Amino acid sequence: MTPIEIMQKIGVCQQALTKGNTELKTLGVKKARAEHDYKIALRKEILRLRQLEKQPATLINDLAKGKEEIAKLRLNRDIAETNYSVCIEAMRNLRLELEAYRSFLTWERVELKNT
């Protein structure tokens, strides 16, 4: 790999990291929104089961979480959390790749001086 190719790959990694930051913010907002929606719906269902249906306290959480709407919101929350985590890991991988290219470039520079 030539130094020019390495510099191009470094540029590509930097652009990907910039794009990743924007994506991470978007995914963070989606994650927070999904958590918000889930917790509010769960609270409302628990309150409904407790006050209107007079369900035993030991069953309320299981009944509320088992309701289809609540379970779907929980699934959306978990998916949003996974997407956020995957984006963070992808950015870590890009940083490692960037460091590897920088090391290649440094090695090439040393080799050039030694010849």
N, C-alpha and C positions, 0 to 999 in steps of 0.2 A: 504494500500500500504506500503510495507516495504521500508526501506531506500535504499536497494540495487536496488529495482525496480525504485525508484525515481531517483537514480543516473544513471541508464540505460536510463531512459526517458530524463534526462538532456543531456546525451551524444547524444541521437538521435536528440534532438532539436538543439544542437550545430552543428552537422553534416548537418542538414537541412539548418541551417542559412548559413553555409559555402557554400553549394551548391547553396543556394538562391543568395548569393553575386555574384557568377559566372554567374548565370542565369540573374540577374539584369543587369550586365555589357553587356551581349549579347543582351538583350532586349533594353537596352539604345542605343546601336550601331544601331540596327535595326530601332528604333524610329527615330534617327537622320538621317539615310539614307533615310527613307521614307519621312521625312519632306524635306530633300534636293531634292529628286527626284520630289516631288510634286511642290515645289516652282520654280524649274528650268523649268519644263514643263509648269506651269501656266504662268510664265514670257514670255516664248517663244510664247505661244498661244496669250497672250495679245499683244505682239509686232506684231505678224502676223496679227491679226485682225485690229490693229491700222494702220499699214503701207500698207499691201497688199489689205485688203478688205475695208478699209476706213469706218469702222463701227462707228456709233455715240459713243462718249465717255461714255455716260450713260449706254450703253448696253454691253460694252466690257467685264466687269467683269462677268456679268451673262452668256454671251455667252461662255466665256473661261471656266468658272467653270462647265458649262453644257455639255461641250464636253465629250464624253464617256471616252476617255483615261485619261483626267484630273480628272474626277469624280472617276475613278477607283484608281488613285494614291492618291486622297484625302481619299478614303475609306481605302486603305492600311495604310496611315498615321494615321488615326483614330484608326484602329485596333491595330497598333503598340503602340500607346499611351495608349490604354486601357490595353493591355498586360503588359506594363511597370507599370501602376498604380496597376494592380491586383497583380503583383509580390511584389511591395512595401507593399501592405496591407497584403499579405501572410507572409511576413517577420515580420511585426508588430505583427501579430497574434502569430507567433513562439516566438517572444520575450516575449509576455505576458504569453504564455504557460510556457516558461522557468522560468520566475519570479514566476509563481504559483508553479512550482515544487520546486524551491528554498525555497519558503515559507513553503511548506509541509515538506521539509527536516529540516528547522529550527524548525518548530513546533515539529517534531519527536525528534529532539535533546533535546529540552526543556522538552518534556514529559519523555524522557529517564532519564534526570537528576533528575526529580521530583519523580521518582519511587524508 
